[in-house]
Amino acid sequence: MPAAHEPIRVVVVDDHTVMRAGVVALLAPVPDIAVVGEAADGRAAVGVVERLAPDVALVDLRMPVMDGVEATAAITAGSAPTRVLILTTYDTDVEIERAVEAGAIGYLLKDTTAEQLAEAVRSAARGETVLAPRVAERLVALMRRPAPVVLTAREQDVLGAVADGLSNAEIGRRLVIAEATVKTHLLRVFAKLDVSDRTRAVVVAMERGLLPGRG
C-alpha cells in the first residue's frame, strides 16, 4: 500500500495493444492511481514489476511467451510487494482456480466499469480480495463441490470381485487375503461412496468411473 497522498502505482499487462491502451485510458483520470508501466506478455510483465515494484499489476490471462497464471506465480513469488489483479474475458472454473492458486488477489472481467476498476485497484492495493460477481459465484460453487472419491488399488480389486458376484470368502481366496480384511476394505469403500450395501457400492463406483474396465 502506498504512503498517504501518494498515488497507487499500477502496471497494465495485456497482449492486445488496443485493450491495454483502453485500460490505461480508463485509469488516467483517476487522481489516486498512476499507471507507471505496461507489458505485452507475462515474461515482460515480470521484468517490469521487478524493475518498478508497482503496488498493483493488472494482468490478462491468455498471452504469448508466458501466460497470466505463470506471470502471477512469478510476480507473487518475487521480492516486489506487488498485488496481482487478473483482468480478463475468461471466467471458466479452470481459469479461476489456476489464477487464485497462483496467488492472484483478485479476478475481474473486462466488462467492468471504470469506477469498478478503480475501486478494485484500491482494494487490491490494501490487500483485499476483489472478485467480479460471476467469479465469486463460481468460486463458492467450486468450494461446495464434493471432493473426488479415490479408491485404492486393493479397494478396486475387492469391489471388482463383488461386481463379479463373489462372496467375501471367495474374494479372500481370489486376492489371497483374510475374509476379515475383505470386510474392512468393503467398509472403507461404503464410507467413501456413502452407501450401505454391496450392490449400491458397485453401482455408484461404476457410475463414477471408479472401476476401470467396467461400466
Protein Blocks (a to p, Z undefined) as FASTA:
>chain_A
ZZehiacddddddfblklmmmmmmmmmmpmkbccfbdcfbfklmmmmmmmnopabdcddf
bdghiafklmmmmmmmmmbfcdcddddfbfcfklmmmmmmnopabdcdfkbcfklmmmmm
mmmmnopacddfklmmmmmmmmmpccdddddfklmmmmmmmmnopafklmmmmnopafkl
mmmmmmmmmmmnopabfklmmmmmmmnopaghiZZ
